[in-house]
């Protein structure tokens, strides 16, 4: 039997998708020395990393995309800075908050009360170190069995599915507050930067739930959530499937609402 630490990501994701009844495809995030042969440049799918991932998870995109310092034209500058392929443009602090009158590159999104708060948050996020010369996002089902560098698995699901995933993260933890976080930042932070460990300030042993970034609401259905899992957290969850509520009390995790509550 293959031990959980050695289980290929493709099989790991199948375990999670089956246990949590996911209908969207889990996505793997990793770095690569060169673009995979079956991948397309991410901006060819959408300029927003998160929107491209939403499409891939729903079978509306290719199996794999990549991004890099020499493959960035057409990508959102915020996403490029959150993956480490450009320095964060100073205008982003104004763009995300109040804007600057007369400055066309910084219209206001009003996501923060002022640019100084944005700067403070970015300071807490810390330096971003690229996952590799190229960032690769691909469906877990297409990850080669010999690919050992996967850093994170990001999943999309209904509120019930993602709540259950968060509960399993907590299953073998004593700390009640930090195993699952809903962090501030762009959606690509929740799905890529934080779980993949390329943001220095992101806790390495936490799952990241959200995204709380409303600028992707146009692409993310109102009944859908996401959770970004460092691969070590995902493996720990898989180890706990058989001994936790998700298997032993499946009627609690996924109640038959026509039959009434399980007693």
C-alpha positions as a Markdown table, in Angstrom:
| # | Residue | x | y | z |
|---|---|---|---|---|
| 1 | Unk | 0.0 | 0.0 | 0.0 |
| 2 | Unk | 1.3 | 3.5 | -0.9 |
| 3 | Unk | 1.7 | 5.6 | 2.2 |
| 4 | Unk | -0.1 | 9.0 | 2.3 |
| 5 | Unk | 3.1 | 11.1 | 2.0 |
| 6 | Unk | 4.0 | 9.1 | -1.1 |
| 7 | Unk | 0.5 | 9.1 | -2.6 |
| 8 | Unk | 0.5 | 10.8 | -6.0 |
| 9 | Unk | -1.4 | 14.1 | -6.0 |
| 10 | Unk | -3.8 | 12.7 | -8.6 |
| 11 | Unk | -4.9 | 10.0 | -6.2 |
| 12 | Unk | -4.9 | 12.3 | -3.2 |
| 13 | Unk | -7.2 | 14.7 | -5.0 |
| 14 | Unk | -9.5 | 11.8 | -5.9 |
| 15 | Unk | -9.8 | 10.9 | -2.3 |
| 16 | Unk | -10.7 | 14.4 | -1.3 |
| 17 | Unk | -13.1 | 14.9 | -4.2 |
| 18 | Unk | -14.9 | 11.6 | -3.4 |
| 19 | Unk | -15.1 | 12.2 | 0.4 |
| 20 | Unk | -16.4 | 15.7 | 0.0 |
| 21 | Unk | -18.6 | 15.1 | -3.1 |
| 22 | Unk | -16.9 | 17.8 | -5.1 |
| 23 | Unk | -18.2 | 18.4 | -8.6 |
| 24 | Unk | -15.5 | 21.0 | -9.5 |
| 25 | Unk | -12.1 | 19.7 | -10.3 |
| 26 | Unk | -9.4 | 20.3 | -7.6 |
| 27 | Unk | -6.4 | 22.2 | -9.0 |
| 28 | Unk | -2.7 | 21.7 | -8.2 |
| 29 | Unk | -0.2 | 24.6 | -7.9 |
| 30 | Unk | 3.5 | 24.2 | -8.3 |
| 31 | Unk | 6.7 | 25.7 | -9.8 |
| 32 | Unk | 8.5 | 24.4 | -12.9 |
| 33 | Unk | 11.7 | 25.0 | -14.7 |
| 34 | Unk | 9.9 | 25.1 | -18.0 |
| 35 | Unk | 6.3 | 25.3 | -19.2 |
| 36 | Unk | 4.6 | 21.9 | -19.4 |
| 37 | Unk | 3.9 | 20.7 | -22.9 |
| 38 | Unk | 0.1 | 20.5 | -22.4 |
| 39 | Unk | -0.2 | 23.9 | -20.8 |
| 40 | Unk | -1.2 | 27.3 | -22.2 |
| 41 | Unk | -0.2 | 30.8 | -21.0 |
| 42 | Unk | -2.5 | 31.7 | -18.2 |
| 43 | Unk | -3.5 | 35.1 | -19.7 |
| 44 | Unk | -4.8 | 33.3 | -22.8 |
| 45 | Unk | -7.6 | 32.0 | -20.5 |
| 46 | Unk | -8.2 | 35.2 | -18.5 |
| 47 | Unk | -6.1 | 38.1 | -17.2 |
| 48 | Unk | -7.1 | 37.2 | -13.6 |
| 49 | Unk | -5.4 | 34.1 | -12.1 |
| 50 | Unk | -8.5 | 33.3 | -10.0 |
| 51 | Unk | -10.9 | 33.6 | -12.9 |
| 52 | Unk | -8.7 | 31.3 | -15.0 |
| 53 | Unk | -8.7 | 28.8 | -12.1 |
| 54 | Unk | -12.5 | 29.0 | -11.7 |
| 55 | Unk | -12.9 | 28.1 | -15.4 |
| 56 | Unk | -10.4 | 25.3 | -15.2 |
| 57 | Unk | -12.2 | 23.8 | -12.2 |
| 58 | Unk | -15.5 | 23.9 | -14.1 |
| 59 | Unk | -14.3 | 22.3 | -17.3 |
| 60 | Unk | -14.3 | 25.6 | -19.1 |
| 61 | Unk | -10.6 | 25.9 | -19.5 |
| 62 | Unk | -7.5 | 23.9 | -20.4 |
| 63 | Unk | -6.0 | 21.2 | -18.1 |
| 64 | Unk | -3.0 | 23.3 | -17.3 |
| 65 | Unk | -1.8 | 27.0 | -17.5 |
| 66 | Unk | 1.5 | 28.6 | -16.7 |
| 67 | Unk | 2.8 | 32.1 | -15.8 |
| 68 | Unk | 6.4 | 33.4 | -15.6 |
| 69 | Unk | 8.6 | 36.5 | -15.8 |
| 70 | Unk | 8.7 | 36.1 | -19.6 |
| 71 | Unk | 5.0 | 35.0 | -19.8 |
| 72 | Unk | 3.0 | 37.7 | -18.2 |
| 73 | Unk | 1.7 | 40.0 | -20.9 |
| 74 | Unk | -2.1 | 40.4 | -20.5 |
| 75 | Unk | -2.1 | 39.2 | -16.8 |
| 76 | Unk | -3.4 | 41.4 | -14.0 |
| 77 | Unk | -0.5 | 43.3 | -12.4 |
| 78 | Unk | -1.8 | 42.4 | -8.9 |
| 79 | Unk | -1.7 | 38.7 | -9.8 |
| 80 | Unk | 1.8 | 39.1 | -11.2 |
| 81 | Unk | 3.0 | 40.8 | -8.0 |
| 82 | Unk | 1.2 | 38.2 | -5.8 |
| 83 | Unk | 3.0 | 35.4 | -7.6 |
| 84 | Unk | 6.4 | 37.2 | -7.5 |
| 85 | Unk | 6.9 | 37.9 | -11.2 |
| 86 | Unk | 6.9 | 41.7 | -10.8 |
| 87 | Unk | 7.4 | 44.2 | -8.0 |
| 88 | Unk | 4.2 | 45.4 | -6.6 |
| 89 | Unk | 3.2 | 48.6 | -8.4 |
| 90 | Unk | 2.7 | 51.4 | -5.8 |
| 91 | Unk | -0.5 | 52.4 | -7.5 |
| 92 | Unk | -2.2 | 49.2 | -6.2 |
| 93 | Unk | -2.4 | 50.6 | -2.7 |
| 94 | Unk | -4.6 | 53.5 | -4.1 |
| 95 | Unk | -6.4 | 51.3 | -6.6 |
| 96 | Unk | -7.5 | 48.9 | -3.8 |
| 97 | Unk | -8.6 | 51.7 | -1.5 |
| 98 | Unk | -9.7 | 55.3 | -2.3 |
| 99 | Unk | -8.1 | 56.0 | -5.6 |
| 100 | Unk | -6.3 | 59.2 | -6.5 |
| 101 | Unk | -8.2 | 61.9 | -8.4 |
| 102 | Unk | -6.7 | 62.5 | -11.8 |
| 103 | Unk | -4.6 | 59.3 | -11.7 |
| 104 | Unk | -6.0 | 57.0 | -14.4 |
| 105 | Unk | -4.1 | 53.9 | -13.2 |
| 106 | Unk | -5.6 | 54.0 | -9.8 |
| 107 | Unk | -9.4 | 54.0 | -9.9 |
| 108 | Unk | -11.0 | 53.3 | -6.5 |
| 109 | Unk | -12.2 | 49.8 | -5.5 |
| 110 | Unk | -12.9 | 50.8 | -1.9 |
| 111 | Unk | -11.8 | 47.5 | -0.5 |
| 112 | Unk | -9.8 | 49.2 | 2.2 |
| 113 | Unk | -10.4 | 52.5 | 4.0 |
| 114 | Unk | -7.1 | 54.0 | 2.9 |
| 115 | Unk | -3.8 | 53.2 | 1.1 |
| 116 | Unk | -1.9 | 53.1 | 4.3 |
| 117 | Unk | -3.9 | 50.1 | 5.4 |
| 118 | Unk | -3.2 | 48.3 | 2.1 |
| 119 | Unk | 0.5 | 49.0 | 2.6 |
| 120 | Unk | 0.3 | 47.6 | 6.2 |
| 121 | Unk | -1.4 | 44.4 | 4.9 |
| 122 | Unk | 1.2 | 43.9 | 2.2 |
| 123 | Unk | 3.9 | 44.3 | 4.8 |
| 124 | Unk | 2.3 | 41.5 | 6.9 |
| 125 | Unk | 1.9 | 39.3 | 3.8 |
| 126 | Unk | 5.7 | 39.7 | 3.4 |
| 127 | Unk | 8.0 | 39.2 | 0.4 |
| 128 | Unk | 6.7 | 37.0 | -2.4 |
| 129 | Unk | 9.1 | 34.4 | -3.7 |
| 130 | Unk | 8.1 | 32.8 | -7.1 |
| 131 | Unk | 7.4 | 29.1 | -6.9 |
| 132 | Unk | 9.8 | 28.7 | -9.8 |
| 133 | Unk | 10.8 | 30.2 | -13.1 |
| 134 | Unk | 7.2 | 29.3 | -14.1 |
| 135 | Unk | 4.1 | 28.9 | -12.0 |
| 136 | Unk | 1.9 | 26.0 | -13.1 |
| 137 | Unk | -1.7 | 25.5 | -12.2 |
| 138 | Unk | -3.3 | 22.3 | -13.5 |
| 139 | Unk | -6.2 | 20.0 | -12.8 |
| 140 | Unk | -5.1 | 17.4 | -10.2 |
| 141 | Unk | -6.4 | 14.7 | -12.5 |
| 142 | Unk | -3.8 | 15.7 | -15.1 |
| 143 | Unk | -0.8 | 15.9 | -12.7 |
| 144 | Unk | 1.8 | 13.3 | -13.8 |
| 145 | Unk | 2.5 | 10.7 | -11.1 |
| 146 | Unk | 6.2 | 11.6 | -11.1 |
| 147 | Unk | 5.5 | 15.3 | -10.3 |
| 148 | Unk | 6.6 | 15.7 | -6.7 |
| 149 | Unk | 6.8 | 19.4 | -6.5 |
| 150 | Unk | 3.1 | 20.2 | -6.0 |
| 151 | Unk | 2.8 | 22.9 | -3.3 |
| 152 | Unk | -0.9 | 23.3 | -2.9 |
| 153 | Unk | -4.3 | 22.0 | -3.9 |
| 154 | Unk | -7.2 | 24.4 | -4.4 |
| 155 | Unk | -10.8 | 23.2 | -4.3 |
| 156 | Unk | -14.1 | 24.8 | -5.2 |
| 157 | Unk | -17.4 | 23.7 | -3.8 |
| 158 | Unk | -20.7 | 24.5 | -2.3 |
| 159 | Unk | -20.8 | 26.2 | 1.1 |
| 160 | Unk | -21.6 | 22.8 | 2.7 |
| 161 | Unk | -18.7 | 21.0 | 0.9 |
| 162 | Unk | -16.2 | 23.7 | 1.9 |
| 163 | Unk | -17.5 | 23.9 | 5.5 |
| 164 | Unk | -16.9 | 20.1 | 5.8 |
| 165 | Unk | -13.4 | 20.4 | 4.4 |
| 166 | Unk | -12.7 | 23.1 | 6.9 |
| 167 | Unk | -14.0 | 20.9 | 9.7 |
| 168 | Unk | -11.7 | 18.1 | 8.7 |
| 169 | Unk | -8.7 | 20.5 | 8.7 |
| 170 | Unk | -9.6 | 21.1 | 12.4 |
| 171 | Unk | -10.1 | 17.4 | 13.2 |
| 172 | Unk | -6.7 | 16.7 | 14.7 |
| 173 | Unk | -5.8 | 20.2 | 15.8 |
| 174 | Unk | -5.9 | 21.6 | 19.4 |
| 175 | Unk | -5.7 | 25.3 | 18.2 |
| 176 | Unk | -9.3 | 26.5 | 17.5 |
| 177 | Unk | -8.6 | 29.7 | 15.6 |
| 178 | Unk | -5.8 | 29.4 | 13.1 |
| 179 | Unk | -6.0 | 26.0 | 11.2 |
| 180 | Unk | -8.5 | 27.6 | 8.8 |
| 181 | Unk | -8.2 | 31.3 | 7.8 |
| 182 | Unk | -10.1 | 33.7 | 5.7 |
| 183 | Unk | -7.3 | 36.1 | 4.8 |
| 184 | Unk | -7.4 | 39.5 | 3.2 |
| 185 | Unk | -6.0 | 39.9 | -0.3 |
| 186 | Unk | -6.8 | 39.1 | -3.9 |
| 187 | Unk | -8.5 | 35.8 | -4.7 |
| 188 | Unk | -5.2 | 34.6 | -6.2 |
| 189 | Unk | -3.7 | 34.9 | -2.7 |
| 190 | Unk | -6.3 | 32.5 | -1.3 |
| 191 | Unk | -5.9 | 30.1 | -4.1 |
| 192 | Unk | -2.2 | 30.3 | -4.9 |
| 193 | Unk | 0.1 | 32.6 | -2.9 |
| 194 | Unk | -0.9 | 31.7 | 0.6 |
| 195 | Unk | -1.4 | 27.9 | 0.3 |
| 196 | Unk | 1.6 | 27.4 | -2.0 |
| 197 | Unk | 3.8 | 29.1 | 0.6 |
| 198 | Unk | 5.2 | 31.7 | -1.7 |
| 199 | Unk | 4.1 | 34.6 | 0.6 |
| 200 | Unk | 6.5 | 34.8 | 3.5 |
| 201 | Unk | 3.9 | 35.8 | 6.0 |
| 202 | Unk | 1.3 | 33.1 | 5.2 |
| 203 | Unk | 1.1 | 30.4 | 7.9 |
| 204 | Unk | 2.5 | 27.2 | 6.5 |
| 205 | Unk | 0.1 | 24.8 | 8.3 |
| 206 | Unk | -3.2 | 26.6 | 7.7 |
| 207 | Unk | -5.9 | 26.2 | 5.1 |
| 208 | Unk | -7.2 | 29.4 | 3.4 |
| 209 | Unk | -10.9 | 29.7 | 2.8 |
| 210 | Unk | -12.7 | 32.3 | 0.7 |
| 211 | Unk | -12.0 | 34.2 | -1.4 |
| 212 | Unk | -13.2 | 37.3 | 0.4 |
| 213 | Unk | -12.2 | 39.4 | -2.6 |
| 214 | Unk | -15.5 | 40.7 | -4.1 |
| 215 | Unk | -13.9 | 41.6 | -7.4 |
| 216 | Unk | -14.2 | 38.0 | -8.5 |
| 217 | Unk | -17.9 | 37.7 | -7.6 |
| 218 | Unk | -18.8 | 38.2 | -11.3 |
| 219 | Unk | -17.0 | 34.9 | -12.1 |
| 220 | Unk | -17.7 | 32.9 | -8.9 |
| 221 | Unk | -21.3 | 31.8 | -8.5 |
| 222 | Unk | -22.9 | 33.1 | -5.3 |
| 223 | Unk | -23.3 | 29.6 | -3.9 |
| 224 | Unk | -19.6 | 28.6 | -4.4 |
| 225 | Unk | -16.6 | 28.9 | -2.0 |
| 226 | Unk | -13.0 | 27.8 | -2.3 |
| 227 | Unk | -10.3 | 26.5 | 0.0 |
| 228 | Unk | -6.6 | 26.6 | -0.7 |
| 229 | Unk | -4.7 | 23.7 | 1.0 |
| 230 | Unk | -1.0 | 23.4 | 1.4 |
| 231 | Unk | -0.3 | 19.9 | 0.1 |
| 232 | Unk | 0.9 | 18.8 | 3.5 |
| 233 | Unk | -2.5 | 19.9 | 5.0 |
| 234 | Unk | -4.3 | 18.1 | 2.2 |
| 235 | Unk | -2.4 | 14.8 | 2.9 |
| 236 | Unk | -3.2 | 15.2 | 6.6 |
| 237 | Unk | -6.9 | 15.6 | 5.8 |
| 238 | Unk | -6.8 | 12.4 | 3.6 |
| 239 | Unk | -5.2 | 10.5 | 6.5 |
| 240 | Unk | -8.2 | 11.5 | 8.7 |
| 241 | Unk | -11.0 | 10.7 | 6.3 |
| 242 | Unk | -11.6 | 7.2 | 7.6 |
| 243 | Unk | -11.5 | 8.0 | 11.3 |
| 244 | Unk | -13.5 | 11.3 | 11.2 |
| 245 | Unk | -17.1 | 12.5 | 10.8 |
| 246 | Unk | -16.8 | 12.6 | 7.0 |
| 247 | Unk | -16.8 | 8.8 | 6.9 |
| 248 | Unk | -18.3 | 7.8 | 10.3 |
| 249 | Unk | -21.1 | 10.3 | 10.4 |
| 250 | Unk | -21.6 | 11.1 | 6.7 |
| 251 | Unk | -25.3 | 11.8 | 7.4 |
| 252 | Unk | -24.2 | 14.7 | 9.6 |
| 253 | Unk | -21.8 | 16.0 | 7.0 |
| 254 | Unk | -24.3 | 15.6 | 4.2 |
| 255 | Unk | -27.7 | 15.4 | 5.7 |
| 256 | Unk | -30.7 | 14.1 | 3.8 |
| 257 | Unk | -32.9 | 17.2 | 4.3 |
| 258 | Unk | -36.0 | 15.4 | 3.2 |
| 259 | Unk | -35.5 | 12.9 | 6.0 |
| 260 | Unk | -35.0 | 15.4 | 8.7 |
| 261 | Unk | -31.9 | 15.7 | 11.0 |
| 262 | Unk | -29.9 | 12.7 | 12.0 |
| 263 | Unk | -30.3 | 11.7 | 15.6 |
